[in-house]
Amino acid sequence: DEVDAIGASRGDMKTSGTRGLINQFLMELDGVNTSNEGILILAATNAPWYLDTAFKRPGRFDKIIFVPPPDVSARKAILDIVLKGKPTEQLDAEYIAKAAEGFSGADLKALIETCVEDKLKEIIKSGIETPLSMKDIKKTIKAIKPSTKDWFETAKNYAIYSNRSGWYDDILKYLGIER
């Protein structure tokens, strides 16, 4: 996860130590002293455009797989996990999932955590314990914007203007932009 932390463009590096780390990692990927035959290495990043071009050459990380934000059923499943063990009234996870269009898993977790924090403040103030309700979630969901919006603005620019290789075609397709 966050492979860009060790695979950022070497041209942007300020220290030779970091460049050396990247060079060593690339040598390991190539299996210089041993064979990497039959080994599949996966890496994740939210910023594939920051990866050093040497990472993206054939035989290394030579394919980018775009993972879109969760759809309604995936958001519902995420909410079921995040809400597990929390004191709640009967919640309509389907409604919440639909209302949370564009939310990532982290956004959904932040939504519920914010609702819980607000509920705790309410309980401390009133002295009356009440479970998390749909009213609480509806109020909070209006105030939270999905983090994916900013990411897609950046990704769209890379996909439109820095995409000669076609690496970001899936993003364009998801956004409904023809190339």
N, C-alpha and C positions, 0 to 999 in steps of 0.2 A: 504494500500500500504506500502511496505517495512516493513512487519511484523517482519523481522529479527532484526529490531531496538529494538523491545521490546520482542523478542522471541529468542534471541541468546542463545547459549549453556551457561547454568549457570556455567559450569566448567571454562569458559573463562572470567567470570565476576570478576572484581577487587574489586567491592564494594558490600557490603551486601544489600545496598539500592536497587540496580538494581535487585538483586536476589529476594528481597521482592516484587518488582513490577511484576516480572515474575510470582512468586507464586500467587500473588493476581489475575493476569490476568487468570491464569490457573483455579483458584477457580471459577472465574466468568464464564469461559467457561463451567465448570462442573455444574453450577447452584446450588451451595451449599445452598443458602438461598431461592432460587426461582427455578421454573421450566423453563428450556430452550426448552421445547418441542415445536416443530413447528418453531423453529428459525434456520435459515441457516446463518452461518457466513463464509464469504469468506475472504481470505487474499492473498496478492500478495507479492512476493519476487523474486529477481534475484539470490538469494543464498539460496535455500532450504536446502542445506547441512549444513548451519550454525545454523539452528533452533535447539533448545533444543529438545531432543528426547521425552520429556514429551508432547510437542506440537503435535507430530505426532502419538500419541497413539490413538486407536479406541475411538470414541466419541468426539474427539477434531478436529484437522485438520488431519483427517485420510486418506486423498486422495490428491495426488499431480496431478495437471493437467498441462501438458506441453503446453505452448502457443508458437508455432514456430514464427519465424520472418514473417512479412507479405509477401504474395505471390504477383505476378505481379498485379493482379486486386486490391488487398488491398493497395499496394504501390501507384498505380495510384489514388485511392480514397484519400489517405493521401496527396499526392501531390496536388490534386485539392483543398483540404482544406487549405494547407499551402500556396499555391500560390494565394488564393482568396484575392482580394484587392491590389495585388502588380502590379505595372506597368510592363507589359510583352508584348513581341511580341507574335505572335502565337506560343505557345510551344507545342511540341509533348509529352504529359504526358505519353503516352504509351511507347515511346522510352526511356524516362527517367526512367520509372518504370522498364523496362527490364534491362537497364544499371546499375541500382542500386540493383542488386541481392545481397541478404544478408543484406540489410540495414534495420534497425529498423525504427519505426516511428520517434524516436528522431534523428536518423542519417539523415533521409530525411529532417527534420526541420533544422538541422545544415547545410545540403547541401544548402538549399535555403537561409538561413541566411548568409552563407559565400558568396554566389553569390551576394546577395544584398549589403553586405558590400564592396565587390570588385567593384561592379558597382558604388556605391557611391564614392569610391576613384577615380575611372575613371572619373566620372562626375565632381568632385571637381577639378581634374587636368586639364581636357579639357574645363570645363565650358559649356559643351553641354550635355543636358539631353537626355538620351536614355533609352529605356525600357530594361528589362532583356531579354536576347535572348538565343536561343538554343546554340549558340557559347559559351556564358558565362557559361552555365550549363555543357556543354561537357568538357570545360577546368577544371572546379572545380571538377567535379565528378571523374576525373582521380586522383586527389590529396587526396580525402577523402576515407578512408578505413572504412568498416562497423565495428561498435563496437561489433557486435555479434561474430566476429571471436575469439576474446580473451575469450568471455564468453563460447563459445562452446569448446574451448580447456580445460578450467577448468571443465565444465560440463561433457565432455567426460571422463576425469580422474575419476570423482566421479561415473559416470555411469558404467564404466568398473570395477573399483577397490573397490567401496564402495556401492554395490547395491544388497546385499543379500536379501533385502526386495522386490526388484523389482520396487522400487519407480521411478527409472530413466530409465525404459525400453523404454518409449516413446522417450527419447532423443537418445538412441541407435538406435531405429527404424528410427528416422528422419535422423540420421547420416549414416544409412545403415550398421551398425555394428551388427553382429549376436552375440548372447550371448551364 
